[in-house]
Amino acid sequence: MATINSENQHDVVRLAAAANPALAHIWQQALEQEGIRCQVLGDYLNVGIGDISGLAAEIWVETSDLARAEEILREHEARSENVSEEANQAEGACGNSADN
């Protein structure tokens, strides 16, 4: 986690690096819905440079919001995993009924 002079609560800190720019913007929306101001940085780097490892879209938040933002992202990821598991189970159930 990178920080920039965290003495002031309005300073910003890197919360996370996303696998792709779309995911970074989904995270940004989830955080903003919870009242956390954040910024996506690096989301257009791949346009001019291409897909180079190490260049990822990052979410930055104010230092004072870091702990809450981390919790929100954990909850968001857990919900996403549950939805994926339910979709896989439903898909499997549909496939099983077709076999009968």
C-alpha positions in Angstrom: 0.0 0.0 0.0 1.5 3.3 -1.1 1.0 6.4 1.0 1.5 10.1 0.5 2.3 12.0 3.7 -0.4 10.5 5.9 -0.1 13.2 8.6 -3.1 15.0 7.1 -6.4 13.1 6.9 -7.1 14.6 3.5 -4.0 13.0 2.1 -4.6 10.0 -0.1 -3.5 6.4 0.0 -3.7 3.6 -2.5 -6.5 1.2 -1.5 -6.1 -1.4 -4.2 -5.0 -2.3 -7.7 -7.7 -3.8 -9.9 -7.3 -6.6 -12.4 -8.7 -4.3 -15.1 -10.1 -0.8 -15.5 -13.7 -2.0 -15.5 -13.3 -3.6 -12.1 -11.7 -0.5 -10.8 -14.7 1.6 -11.8 -17.1 -1.0 -10.3 -15.2 -0.7 -7.0 -15.3 3.1 -7.3 -19.1 3.0 -7.7 -19.4 0.7 -4.7 -17.3 3.0 -2.5 -19.0 6.2 -3.6 -22.4 4.6 -2.9 -21.2 4.2 0.7 -20.1 7.9 0.8 -16.4 7.4 0.3 -14.7 9.7 -2.1 -12.2 7.9 -4.3 -10.3 8.2 -7.5 -9.3 5.7 -10.1 -5.8 6.3 -11.4 -4.1 4.6 -14.3 -7.3 3.3 -15.9 -6.3 4.6 -19.4 -2.7 3.5 -19.3 -3.3 0.4 -21.3 -4.9 2.4 -24.2 -1.6 4.0 -25.2 0.9 1.5 -24.0 -0.9 -1.9 -24.3 -1.3 -4.6 -21.8 1.9 -4.4 -19.8 2.1 -6.2 -16.5 2.7 -3.9 -13.5 0.4 -1.2 -15.0 -2.9 -1.5 -13.3 -5.8 0.8 -12.5 -5.7 1.8 -8.9 -8.2 3.0 -6.4 -7.0 5.9 -4.1 -9.0 7.1 -1.0 -8.4 9.6 1.7 -6.4 8.3 4.6 -9.2 8.8 7.0 -11.5 6.5 4.9 -9.0 3.7 4.3 -10.2 1.2 6.9 -13.8 1.6 6.0 -13.0 1.4 2.3 -11.1 -1.9 2.8 -14.1 -3.4 4.6 -16.5 -2.2 1.8 -14.3 -3.9 -0.9 -14.1 -7.1 1.1 -17.9 -7.2 1.4 -18.3 -6.3 -2.3 -16.0 -9.2 -3.3 -17.8 -11.6 -1.0 -21.1 -10.7 -2.5 -19.7 -11.1 -6.0 -18.3 -14.5 -5.2 -21.7 -15.6 -3.7 -23.5 -14.5 -6.9 -21.0 -16.4 -9.0 -21.4 -19.5 -7.0 -25.2 -19.3 -7.1 -25.1 -18.8 -10.9 -22.8 -21.8 -11.3 -25.1 -23.9 -9.1 -28.2 -22.8 -11.1 -26.4 -23.6 -14.4 -25.4 -27.0 -13.0 -29.0 -27.7 -12.0 -30.3 -26.8 -15.4 -27.7 -29.1 -17.0 -28.7 -32.0 -14.7 -32.4 -31.7 -15.5 -31.6 -31.8 -19.3 -29.8 -35.1 -18.8 -32.8 -36.8 -17.3 
